[in-house]
Amino acid sequence: MKGKIIITALLLSAVAGAWGQADKIVRVGTGNSFRPYSFVDENNQVTGYDVEVLKEINKRLPGYKFVIEASEFSALLVGVETGKLDLVAHEFAKNPDREKKFLFSDEPYNKTLLKLVVRKDRTDLNKFEDLVGKTTYQAATSNFYKTVKDWNDRNPTRLINLKAIDNQPIAEGFKQVEDGREDATAAFPFQFNQVQKELNLNLKLTGTVWKGDIFFILNKNATVLKAKIDEAIKALKKDGTLAALSNKWLGEDTFKD
């Protein structure tokens, strides 16, 4: 009888593995409208650069199954902090406040930059320091907002008038700069080019105001998963998969010097 029980257990284990029931589920959160990084397409499928990188990582992690769900940006970090999500991807950069709460992958999976968006007739806004005394806006969770806030904290006599605007379509924000309500904002070049192609606004890109590495964010206790993700990212870089995805979705290999 004991032998039969052992054999039955082994058979059940094999069947569970074949059905994927033995896989460890990783609950992944990403954005639903952040083209081309993470968004819901016309077929109601979550896709984009970040999403496709996650899928490639999952292929290289036997025993894990990524369940990717798109949501509003504001829900992502809250989801990790409360334990509803194990991992989030939304072009996050490291900063001290985030590193106190979350675990970041060691390996970046993208590099990116932000440039100033100003009216075409402005000749006085060509670099970050030119924003002193001017009005700019950005989502309070963005890298640009944090950069401006840090500047203001360090330079109390040379302040930049910073406004926080969340959950606003990027095109609407650009229009605020065009009609003079704000002096400038910041955007990824691909975002600017997309809006310009659709609306042909009286705007231009000028100086780079932020650049850096982009990482996945995990729960503080997800050290084993983090190590596996780091190894997978290294493999994606080595075999050219990351470069191919970057060229497909972002129009360039962002890691190329």
C-alpha positions as CSV (number, residue, x, y, z in Angstrom):
1,M,0.0,0.0,0.0
2,K,2.8,2.4,0.9
3,G,4.4,1.8,-2.5
4,K,1.1,2.6,-4.3
5,I,0.8,5.8,-2.4
6,I,4.3,6.9,-3.4
7,I,3.7,6.1,-7.0
8,T,0.3,7.9,-7.0
9,A,1.9,11.0,-5.5
10,L,4.7,11.0,-8.1
11,L,2.1,10.6,-10.9
12,L,0.0,13.5,-9.5
13,S,3.1,15.6,-9.2
14,A,4.1,14.9,-12.9
15,V,0.5,15.7,-14.1
16,A,0.5,18.9,-12.1
17,G,3.8,19.9,-13.6
18,A,2.6,19.1,-17.1
19,W,-0.5,21.3,-16.5
20,G,1.7,24.1,-15.1
21,Q,0.0,23.8,-11.7
22,A,3.4,23.5,-10.0
23,D,4.6,26.8,-11.4
24,K,5.1,29.6,-8.9
25,I,2.7,32.4,-9.9
26,V,4.3,35.9,-10.1
27,R,1.7,38.6,-10.1
28,V,3.0,41.3,-12.4
29,G,1.6,44.8,-12.7
30,T,2.2,47.2,-15.6
31,G,0.5,50.3,-17.2
32,N,-2.5,50.3,-19.4
33,S,-1.9,53.4,-21.5
34,F,1.9,54.0,-21.5
35,R,2.7,53.5,-25.2
36,P,5.0,52.0,-26.4
37,Y,6.1,50.5,-23.1
38,S,2.9,49.0,-21.7
39,F,-0.6,49.4,-23.0
40,V,-3.8,47.6,-23.9
41,D,-4.1,47.2,-27.7
42,E,-7.1,47.1,-30.0
43,N,-7.5,43.3,-29.3
44,N,-7.6,44.0,-25.5
45,Q,-4.2,42.5,-25.1
46,V,-1.5,43.9,-22.8
47,T,1.6,44.6,-24.9
48,G,4.5,47.0,-25.4
49,Y,8.3,47.0,-24.7
50,D,8.1,46.4,-21.0
51,V,5.5,43.6,-21.4
52,E,7.4,41.8,-24.1
53,V,10.6,42.0,-22.1
54,L,8.7,40.4,-19.2
55,K,7.5,37.6,-21.4
56,E,11.0,36.9,-22.6
57,I,12.2,36.8,-19.0
58,N,9.5,34.4,-18.1
59,K,10.6,32.0,-20.9
60,R,14.0,31.8,-19.2
61,L,12.6,31.1,-15.7
62,P,11.4,27.5,-15.5
63,G,9.0,26.9,-12.6
64,Y,7.6,30.5,-12.7
65,K,4.5,31.8,-14.4
66,F,4.1,35.5,-14.9
67,V,0.5,36.7,-14.7
68,I,0.6,40.2,-16.3
69,E,-2.2,42.6,-15.6
70,A,-2.5,46.2,-16.8
71,S,-3.8,49.0,-14.5
72,E,-3.6,52.7,-13.8
73,F,-0.1,53.8,-12.9
74,S,-1.2,55.0,-9.5
75,A,-2.1,51.4,-8.5
76,L,1.3,49.8,-9.3
77,L,3.5,50.8,-6.4
78,V,0.6,50.5,-4.0
79,G,0.1,47.0,-5.3
80,V,3.7,46.0,-4.5
81,E,3.7,47.7,-1.1
82,T,0.5,45.9,0.0
83,G,1.6,42.6,-1.4
84,K,-1.1,42.4,-4.1
85,L,1.7,42.4,-6.7
86,D,5.1,40.7,-6.7
87,L,6.6,42.7,-9.6
88,V,5.9,45.9,-11.5
89,A,7.2,47.3,-14.8
90,H,6.6,50.9,-15.8
91,E,9.9,52.4,-16.7
92,F,10.9,53.0,-13.1
93,A,14.2,54.6,-12.2
94,K,15.9,54.2,-8.8
95,N,15.6,56.9,-6.1
96,P,16.3,56.8,-2.4
97,D,12.6,57.0,-1.4
98,R,11.7,54.0,-3.6
99,E,14.7,52.0,-2.5
100,K,13.6,52.3,1.1
101,K,10.3,50.6,0.3
102,F,11.1,48.3,-2.6
103,L,13.6,45.9,-4.1
104,F,15.0,46.9,-7.5
105,S,16.5,44.6,-10.1
106,D,20.3,45.1,-10.3
107,E,20.3,44.8,-14.1
108,P,18.5,47.7,-16.0
109,Y,16.3,46.5,-18.8
110,N,16.2,49.9,-20.5
111,K,17.9,53.3,-20.7
112,T,16.0,56.4,-21.3
113,L,16.0,60.2,-21.3
114,L,13.7,63.1,-20.9
115,K,13.9,66.3,-22.9
116,L,12.3,69.7,-22.5
117,V,9.2,70.5,-24.5
118,V,8.8,74.2,-25.2
119,R,7.1,76.5,-27.8
120,K,9.0,76.8,-31.1
121,D,9.5,80.5,-30.6
122,R,11.3,80.1,-27.2
123,T,15.0,80.5,-27.4
124,D,15.6,80.9,-23.6
125,L,14.9,77.3,-22.6
126,N,17.7,75.0,-23.7
127,K,18.8,73.3,-20.6
128,F,17.6,72.3,-17.2
129,E,18.9,75.4,-15.4
130,D,16.9,77.6,-17.8
131,L,13.8,76.6,-15.9
132,V,14.7,78.7,-12.9
133,G,11.9,81.3,-12.4
134,K,9.7,79.5,-15.0
135,T,6.7,77.3,-14.6
136,T,6.8,73.6,-15.4
137,Y,4.6,70.6,-14.6
138,Q,4.8,66.8,-14.5
139,A,3.2,63.9,-12.8
140,A,4.3,63.8,-9.1
141,T,5.6,60.3,-9.5
142,S,7.8,61.0,-12.5
143,N,11.6,61.2,-12.7
144,F,11.3,64.8,-14.0
145,Y,9.2,65.9,-11.0
146,K,11.7,64.4,-8.6
147,T,14.6,66.1,-10.4
148,V,12.9,69.5,-10.2
149,K,11.9,69.0,-6.6
150,D,15.5,68.0,-5.7
151,W,16.8,71.1,-7.4
152,N,14.4,73.3,-5.5
153,D,15.4,71.7,-2.2
154,R,19.0,72.4,-3.0
155,N,18.5,75.9,-4.5
156,P,16.0,77.8,-2.4
157,T,16.9,81.1,-4.0
158,R,16.7,79.8,-7.6
159,L,13.4,78.0,-7.6
160,I,11.5,76.4,-10.5
161,N,7.7,76.8,-10.2
162,L,6.7,73.1,-10.2
163,K,3.2,71.9,-10.6
164,A,2.0,68.3,-10.2
165,I,-0.5,67.1,-12.7
166,D,-1.6,63.5,-12.6
167,N,-3.9,61.4,-14.8
168,Q,-3.8,63.8,-17.7
169,P,-3.3,62.8,-21.3
170,I,0.1,63.9,-22.5
171,A,-1.3,65.7,-25.5
172,E,-3.4,67.9,-23.1
173,G,-0.3,68.8,-21.2
174,F,1.5,69.7,-24.4
175,K,-1.3,72.0,-25.3
176,Q,-0.9,73.9,-22.0
177,V,2.7,74.7,-23.0
178,E,1.6,75.7,-26.5
179,D,-1.0,78.1,-25.2
180,G,1.3,79.6,-22.6
181,R,-0.2,78.3,-19.4
182,E,3.1,76.6,-18.7
183,D,6.6,77.5,-19.9
184,A,7.7,73.9,-20.4
185,T,7.3,70.2,-19.6
186,A,9.4,67.2,-20.2
187,A,8.8,64.1,-22.3
188,F,10.4,61.1,-23.9
189,P,11.3,61.9,-27.5
190,F,9.1,59.1,-28.8
191,Q,6.1,60.6,-26.9
192,F,6.7,64.0,-28.3
193,N,7.1,62.6,-31.9
194,Q,3.8,60.7,-31.6
195,V,1.8,63.7,-30.4
196,Q,3.4,66.0,-33.0
197,K,2.6,63.5,-35.8
198,E,-1.1,63.6,-34.7
199,L,-1.6,67.2,-33.8
200,N,1.3,69.2,-35.3
201,L,1.6,71.5,-32.3
202,N,3.7,74.6,-32.2
203,L,6.3,72.9,-30.0
204,K,9.9,71.6,-30.1
205,L,12.3,69.5,-28.0
206,T,15.3,71.1,-26.5
207,G,17.8,70.0,-23.9
208,T,18.0,66.7,-22.0
209,V,16.8,67.2,-18.4
210,W,17.1,63.6,-17.1
211,K,18.6,60.3,-18.2
212,G,19.2,57.1,-16.5
213,D,18.7,53.3,-16.2
214,I,15.3,51.7,-15.9
215,F,14.6,48.8,-13.5
216,F,11.9,46.4,-12.4
217,I,10.5,46.9,-8.9
218,L,9.8,43.9,-6.6
219,N,8.7,43.2,-3.0
220,K,11.5,43.6,-0.5
221,N,11.4,39.9,0.3
222,A,11.5,38.7,-3.3
223,T,15.3,38.3,-3.3
224,V,15.3,34.9,-5.0
225,L,13.0,36.1,-7.8
226,K,15.2,39.3,-8.2
227,A,18.3,37.2,-8.7
228,K,16.7,35.0,-11.3
229,I,15.3,38.1,-13.2
230,D,18.8,39.7,-13.1
231,E,20.3,36.6,-14.7
232,A,17.5,36.5,-17.3
233,I,18.1,40.2,-18.2
234,K,21.8,39.4,-18.7
235,A,20.9,36.6,-21.0
236,L,18.6,38.8,-23.0
237,K,21.4,41.3,-23.5
238,K,23.9,38.7,-24.4
239,D,21.8,36.9,-27.0
240,G,20.5,40.1,-28.7
241,T,16.9,39.7,-27.6
242,L,16.8,43.0,-25.6
243,A,18.3,44.9,-28.5
244,A,15.7,43.4,-30.9
245,L,12.8,44.4,-28.7
246,S,14.2,47.8,-28.2
247,N,14.6,48.4,-31.9
248,K,11.1,47.1,-32.5
249,W,9.2,49.1,-29.9
250,L,11.5,52.1,-29.3
251,G,13.1,52.6,-32.7
252,E,16.7,52.1,-31.4
253,D,18.9,49.9,-29.2
254,T,18.8,52.0,-26.1
255,F,21.9,50.3,-24.6
256,K,24.0,51.0,-27.7
257,D,26.7,53.6,-27.0
